Amino acid sequence: MTVDIFGYIYASAVAAGGIAGYAKAGSIPSLAAGLVFGSTLAFGAYQLSQDSSNYALQLGASSVLGGLMGYRFYNSRKIMPAGVVALLSVLNIGRLGLHALGNPHGHN
């Protein structure tokens, strides 16, 4: 069993970003989105750590978050937070895709 370290770091960064958005600008939507996506990603990292074929939740959450933040980055050109979260999301999607290709039947 391998612990999904990148998944947990990514989840923590998303949750911390939501908390920072709330602390800096009082943005309740940022807080809610950060905590919901961060929790979902952390649970996805836990699932992947338990079973290497169980990456669907993390892949789905990363895709949604990457799409939303990529759109925000495209419109605002602001690196923080939209650009960073979009980049982390794309990296996670790529990592999970490579994981799936290297592990097509879910064997550890």
Backbone as CSV, one residue per row, in Angstrom:
resi,resn,N_x,N_y,N_z,CA_x,CA_y,CA_z,C_x,C_y,C_z
1,MET,0.850,-1.185,0.000,0.000,0.000,0.000,0.892,1.245,0.000
2,THR,0.673,2.130,-0.964,1.431,3.360,-1.089,0.543,4.541,-0.710
3,VAL,1.066,5.414,0.129,0.322,6.602,0.536,0.400,7.639,-0.576
4,ASP,-0.728,8.223,-0.919,-0.818,9.228,-1.979,-0.410,10.596,-1.429
5,ILE,0.893,10.790,-1.311,1.414,12.012,-0.703,1.028,13.250,-1.513
6,PHE,1.210,13.197,-2.842,0.843,14.352,-3.658,-0.643,14.678,-3.501
7,GLY,-1.483,13.650,-3.456,-2.921,13.861,-3.295,-3.258,14.588,-2.007
8,TYR,-2.596,14.199,-0.919,-2.844,14.860,0.365,-2.317,16.293,0.369
9,ILE,-1.161,16.520,-0.251,-0.609,17.880,-0.326,-1.529,18.780,-1.160
10,TYR,-1.986,18.251,-2.281,-2.907,18.985,-3.156,-4.198,19.324,-2.404
11,ALA,-4.758,18.351,-1.703,-5.985,18.572,-0.933,-5.773,19.640,0.133
12,SER,-4.631,19.577,0.816,-4.325,20.568,1.855,-4.167,21.962,1.267
13,ALA,-3.531,22.048,0.107,-3.342,23.352,-0.537,-4.677,23.961,-0.943
14,VAL,-5.588,23.134,-1.449,-6.910,23.626,-1.847,-7.689,24.112,-0.616
15,ALA,-7.676,23.332,0.451,-8.379,23.734,1.678,-7.756,25.000,2.268
16,ALA,-6.420,25.052,2.311,-5.734,26.238,2.846,-6.033,27.471,1.993
17,GLY,-6.138,27.291,0.685,-6.480,28.413,-0.194,-7.864,28.955,0.090
18,GLY,-8.810,28.066,0.356,-10.157,28.514,0.715,-10.169,29.283,2.019
19,ILE,-9.404,28.795,2.989,-9.309,29.479,4.285,-8.627,30.832,4.114
20,ALA,-7.572,30.875,3.299,-6.870,32.141,3.055,-7.774,33.144,2.343
21,GLY,-8.586,32.664,1.397,-9.518,33.550,0.702,-10.529,34.162,1.650
22,TYR,-10.949,33.361,2.611,-11.882,33.876,3.613,-11.185,34.867,4.541
23,ALA,-9.968,34.532,4.983,-9.241,35.407,5.907,-8.880,36.741,5.252
24,LYS,-8.511,36.694,3.984,-8.065,37.911,3.294,-9.224,38.783,2.840
25,ALA,-10.243,38.161,2.254,-11.312,38.956,1.633,-12.684,38.714,2.252
26,GLY,-12.757,37.837,3.246,-14.048,37.535,3.853,-14.958,36.751,2.916
27,SER,-14.363,36.025,1.983,-15.142,35.313,0.969,-15.638,33.967,1.487
28,ILE,-16.917,33.914,1.790,-17.527,32.666,2.242,-17.567,31.635,1.115
29,PRO,-17.846,32.028,-0.151,-17.772,31.032,-1.226,-16.381,30.396,-1.368
30,SER,-15.314,31.183,-1.193,-13.955,30.625,-1.246,-13.737,29.633,-0.121
31,LEU,-14.191,29.993,1.064,-14.054,29.092,2.214,-14.808,27.795,1.965
32,ALA,-16.053,27.908,1.533,-16.874,26.712,1.302,-16.279,25.843,0.203
33,ALA,-15.905,26.448,-0.919,-15.335,25.677,-2.032,-14.018,25.031,-1.621
34,GLY,-13.173,25.760,-0.930,-11.893,25.216,-0.491,-12.064,24.034,0.433
35,LEU,-12.993,24.154,1.375,-13.199,23.053,2.318,-13.888,21.860,1.669
36,VAL,-14.861,22.115,0.808,-15.557,21.004,0.134,-14.606,20.271,-0.814
37,PHE,-13.912,21.024,-1.681,-12.994,20.383,-2.621,-11.804,19.773,-1.888
38,GLY,-11.279,20.475,-0.881,-10.149,19.932,-0.128,-10.505,18.631,0.567
39,SER,-11.688,18.575,1.171,-12.135,17.346,1.833,-12.361,16.226,0.838
40,THR,-12.961,16.562,-0.290,-13.212,15.554,-1.327,-11.893,15.005,-1.863
41,LEU,-10.945,15.895,-2.118,-9.644,15.458,-2.615,-8.886,14.635,-1.578
42,ALA,-8.994,15.009,-0.310,-8.337,14.236,0.746,-8.937,12.844,0.848
43,PHE,-10.258,12.753,0.743,-10.889,11.437,0.771,-10.479,10.630,-0.461
44,GLY,-10.362,11.291,-1.599,-9.888,10.621,-2.806,-8.458,10.119,-2.648
45,ALA,-7.614,10.904,-1.981,-6.239,10.467,-1.721,-6.235,9.264,-0.776
46,TYR,-7.121,9.279,0.196,-7.243,8.139,1.101,-7.675,6.893,0.325
47,GLN,-8.681,7.056,-0.534,-9.161,5.922,-1.331,-8.048,5.364,-2.212
48,LEU,-7.289,6.248,-2.859,-6.207,5.804,-3.726,-5.104,5.125,-2.918
49,SER,-4.886,5.603,-1.700,-3.887,4.978,-0.835,-4.308,3.568,-0.425
50,GLN,-5.603,3.341,-0.303,-6.111,2.030,0.096,-6.198,1.051,-1.066
51,ASP,-6.554,1.559,-2.242,-6.750,0.712,-3.418,-6.292,1.501,-4.646
52,SER,-5.232,1.031,-5.284,-4.627,1.793,-6.377,-5.531,1.956,-7.599
53,SER,-6.633,1.227,-7.649,-7.552,1.397,-8.783,-8.693,2.366,-8.465
54,ASN,-8.691,2.921,-7.281,-9.792,3.770,-6.831,-9.394,5.248,-6.930
55,TYR,-9.256,5.738,-8.143,-8.824,7.118,-8.369,-9.927,8.000,-8.949
56,ALA,-11.116,7.464,-9.144,-12.178,8.194,-9.843,-12.606,9.469,-9.105
57,LEU,-12.755,9.413,-7.783,-13.205,10.591,-7.037,-12.186,11.720,-7.160
58,GLN,-10.932,11.394,-6.976,-9.885,12.415,-7.070,-9.775,12.962,-8.491
59,LEU,-9.908,12.095,-9.469,-9.852,12.533,-10.867,-11.025,13.456,-11.191
60,GLY,-12.209,13.103,-10.744,-13.384,13.936,-10.998,-13.290,15.289,-10.328
61,ALA,-12.895,15.301,-9.050,-12.779,16.568,-8.319,-11.686,17.445,-8.921
62,SER,-10.561,16.836,-9.316,-9.476,17.597,-9.933,-9.904,18.178,-11.275
63,SER,-10.690,17.431,-12.021,-11.163,17.908,-13.324,-12.105,19.092,-13.181
64,VAL,-13.040,18.989,-12.247,-13.979,20.095,-12.017,-13.236,21.326,-11.516
65,LEU,-12.384,21.123,-10.525,-11.648,22.247,-9.946,-10.693,22.854,-10.982
66,GLY,-10.031,22.008,-11.752,-9.133,22.508,-12.787,-9.874,23.313,-13.841
67,GLY,-11.051,22.843,-14.232,-11.853,23.574,-15.198,-12.310,24.921,-14.679
68,LEU,-12.807,24.935,-13.449,-13.275,26.196,-12.858,-12.141,27.194,-12.669
69,MET,-11.051,26.721,-12.110,-9.946,27.642,-11.836,-9.196,28.006,-13.119
70,GLY,-9.170,27.099,-14.079,-8.587,27.428,-15.372,-9.373,28.532,-16.062
71,TYR,-10.686,28.463,-15.975,-11.555,29.504,-16.540,-11.318,30.840,-15.826
72,ARG,-11.215,30.777,-14.494,-10.956,32.006,-13.733,-9.602,32.603,-14.079
73,PHE,-8.596,31.736,-14.232,-7.265,32.214,-14.606,-7.276,32.835,-16.008
74,TYR,-7.960,32.200,-16.936,-8.055,32.694,-18.307,-8.663,34.096,-18.331
75,ASN,-9.687,34.314,-17.518,-10.363,35.617,-17.492,-9.602,36.671,-16.704
76,SER,-8.953,36.271,-15.604,-8.320,37.250,-14.720,-6.811,37.398,-14.933
77,ARG,-6.167,36.357,-15.465,-4.704,36.296,-15.604,-3.998,36.411,-14.258
78,LYS,-4.690,36.104,-13.175,-4.097,36.157,-11.842,-3.520,34.794,-11.489
79,ILE,-2.243,34.800,-11.153,-1.559,33.558,-10.796,-2.123,33.001,-9.484
80,MET,-2.354,33.870,-8.520,-2.884,33.426,-7.227,-4.338,33.858,-7.099
81,PRO,-5.195,32.988,-6.752,-5.016,31.554,-6.555,-5.332,30.729,-7.803
82,ALA,-6.011,31.354,-8.758,-6.573,30.582,-9.877,-5.511,29.853,-10.690
83,GLY,-4.430,30.510,-11.030,-3.402,29.887,-11.849,-2.717,28.726,-11.154
84,VAL,-2.429,28.906,-9.876,-1.751,27.851,-9.111,-2.655,26.635,-8.957
85,VAL,-3.910,26.853,-8.603,-4.831,25.729,-8.416,-5.100,25.037,-9.749
86,ALA,-5.221,25.791,-10.822,-5.407,25.184,-12.141,-4.201,24.324,-12.503
87,LEU,-3.000,24.824,-12.246,-1.783,24.069,-12.545,-1.708,22.796,-11.699
88,LEU,-1.961,22.909,-10.402,-1.948,21.721,-9.534,-2.989,20.705,-9.985
89,SER,-4.132,21.196,-10.419,-5.192,20.301,-10.893,-4.759,19.550,-12.140
90,VAL,-4.156,20.268,-13.082,-3.687,19.626,-14.312,-2.591,18.609,-13.993
91,LEU,-1.686,18.955,-13.089,-0.639,18.007,-12.687,-1.253,16.755,-12.064
92,ASN,-2.265,16.947,-11.227,-2.900,15.789,-10.584,-3.645,14.935,-11.608
93,ILE,-4.317,15.567,-12.549,-5.020,14.816,-13.599,-4.013,13.998,-14.413
94,GLY,-2.906,14.625,-14.778,-1.870,13.908,-15.520,-1.279,12.763,-14.720
95,ARG,-1.024,13.010,-13.460,-0.470,11.976,-12.580,-1.426,10.805,-12.460
96,LEU,-2.701,11.095,-12.282,-3.695,10.025,-12.166,-3.861,9.286,-13.486
97,GLY,-3.763,10.003,-14.603,-3.832,9.349,-15.907,-2.668,8.398,-16.114
98,LEU,-1.471,8.829,-15.754,-0.299,7.945,-15.859,-0.433,6.755,-14.921
99,HIS,-0.978,7.014,-13.748,-1.215,5.938,-12.785,-2.167,4.901,-13.377
100,ALA,-3.222,5.371,-14.005,-4.210,4.462,-14.591,-3.596,3.668,-15.742
101,LEU,-2.761,4.312,-16.547,-2.128,3.611,-17.664,-1.151,2.549,-17.176
102,GLY,-0.454,2.862,-16.089,0.510,1.913,-15.553,-0.111,0.833,-14.703
103,ASN,-1.379,0.991,-14.379,-2.058,0.072,-13.480,-3.460,-0.202,-14.023
104,PRO,-3.593,-0.720,-15.243,-4.906,-0.789,-15.904,-5.923,-1.702,-15.223
105,HIS,-5.458,-2.669,-14.464,-6.403,-3.599,-13.839,-6.501,-3.415,-12.338
106,GLY,-5.864,-2.395,-11.818,-5.973,-2.088,-10.400,-5.156,-2.984,-9.498
107,HIS,-4.146,-3.644,-10.008,-3.322,-4.503,-9.170,-2.260,-3.660,-8.486
108,ASN,-2.032,-3.947,-7.226,-1.014,-3.211,-6.465,0.365,-3.708,-6.786
